[in-house]
Amino acid sequence: MTATHSHVRTCGRFAALCAASLVFGLAAAADKKSPVKPAAAAQPAHDYSKDELHLLKVQGNIYMLVGAVGNITVQVGKDGVLLVDTGIAPMADKVIAAYRSLSDRPLRYIVNTHLHADHTGGNETVAKSGMTVAGGNVVSDIGASAANQAQVVAFQTVLDHMSGADGKDKPTPQGSWPTETYTTPERHIYFNDEGVQIIHIPNAHTDGDSMVFFRKSDVISTGDLFVTNRYPIVDLAHGGNIQGVIAALNKIIDIAIPADLQEDGTLIIPGHGRLCDVADVVFYQEMVTIIRDRVQDMINKGMTLEQVQAAKPTRDYDPRYGASSGMWTTEQFVAAVYKSLSPKK
């Protein structure tokens, strides 16, 4: 376990660790409407016991934890520890060891950016390593067992999907569910001497996405609303839409303030990939917008999905973001954009 202090551009050496395939919930993979294909059954199980986590100091109170498939954000201070996401279940014990290497204070909050198992899989184990901020009559109100773990915060639809209350998804274990949800555009927490804004973006990567803005540290944790190593993943089966993804990227750009020559300033922790600044998000937003507009133009001309895919509207960006295999291919991305923009019948 290492803690590294360096400039934002030096974190590229961790990018390979973040390039692992996304681990989605079983329901999403099995749903015929889902753009995400299940992994081949013949593939051997990955041995996560050999994988390492790496901590990168970002700025202010914030660290980036890399290696649990989905990136994890760690905020530490006098009040305790706050995590954004928990990674996959097999890495949960290593996630606990990682945040405890930074602070001997208790884990108080976990914020889930969405429902997928590469960001929520560690919820149950990691939450049990913490303790909810509660006392007096509050403990009797929420129950002693709830007080004996960290509070897990997410948008309401995350709980609906994970609990099976949506009537479509197979429930995950109850211990992994959010313990507090919100339905408003934002949820605010003041923790470790800084305001923490949890911001909901409707119908983007999913219908339950949150980004987290640490105002004093000047860091945004985006979940899978922004990634650096592939095209945006639009989970249509769980309410995703390419228009919402662009709205999310615009929101990040609106909040972030660059420093000299558009570098540094507000730093951005993506759901997968390397640490970024706002210039990286602007490039990504422009790419997604251009591809959306190309596909929309083809739809307006009456082209079918197969014709749009054959026209390769992503061709000039494929060397950087494209994939012909794995959990999210270029073909799946184009299909998701097409279905997002096609008139509903």
C-alpha positions, 0 to 999 in steps of 0.5 A: 500500500503506497501513498503518492504525492504528485502532479495530476499528470503523473497519474497515468501510470495507474491507468492500466489498473483502471482499464479492467472490464466493468462489473455490472449487476446480474440483472443488467447483464441478463436483461435483453434490453441491456446494452451490456453483454455478460462475460463468457461463461468459459472465462476463468475467474479473476484472482483478485487476491493478487491485485493491489490498490494504490492511493494517490493524493489529489489535493485538499482532503482528497485521495484517489484509490485505484485498483478496485475496478471502479475508482474510489474517492477518499476524503479524510479529516477530523470528523472521520472518513467519507468514501465515494463508492466501494469498488467490487466485492472481492477487494473490500478488505483491501479498500478498508485497509487502504482508507485506514492507512490514511486515518485512524478515524471511523468511516462515517459516510459512503456515497454511491454514484450509481448501482453497478457492482463495480462501484457498490460491490464492496458496500456491505463489507466496507460499511460494516467497518464504519459507524454512522454519525448518530447519538441520543434518541437518533440511535433508537430512531434508526436502529442500533444495527444501522448505527453500527455501520457507515451511512450509505447515501445514494439517489432513490432509484439506486435503492429501487434497483438494488432492492428489486423494488423496481419490479425488474432487477434481482435484489442484491444482498440487503446489507449492500443497499443504501441506508439513506436516499435522496430525491431532490436535485442535490444532497448536502453534507458538511464533513471534515470542514468542507461542504460536500455537494451530492448532485443528481444527474437524471437519466445519464449513465443510469437513472440514479447517477450522482456526482460529488463535489468537495468544495474546499478541496476543489475536487469532483468525483464523477462516477461513470458519468465521466470515464477516460478509457472508453466511450460513455456507457449508457445503460438503457435498461436502467434509464440511461440516455446519451443526452443525460451523459452530455448534460452531466459533462456540461455540469462538470465543466460548469462547476470546474474552474481551471488554473493557468493555461487551462491546467490543474485547478479543479481536479476530476476523479472519473469512474474509470481511468486517470485523474483529470482536470477540466480540459480533459472533460472538455475534450471528452464532452466535445467528442461525445457531442460530435458523435451524438450529432452525427448519429442524430443527422443519420437518424434524420435521414432515415438510416437504420441502426445497422446502417448507422453502425456501418457508417462508423460515426465514431471512426476518428475517435476509435483509436482512443476510446473504441473497443471490439470486445469486452463489456462495452464495445464501440458497436454497443455505444453507437447502438445506445446513442441511436436508441437514445435519440430515436423517436419513441414509438 
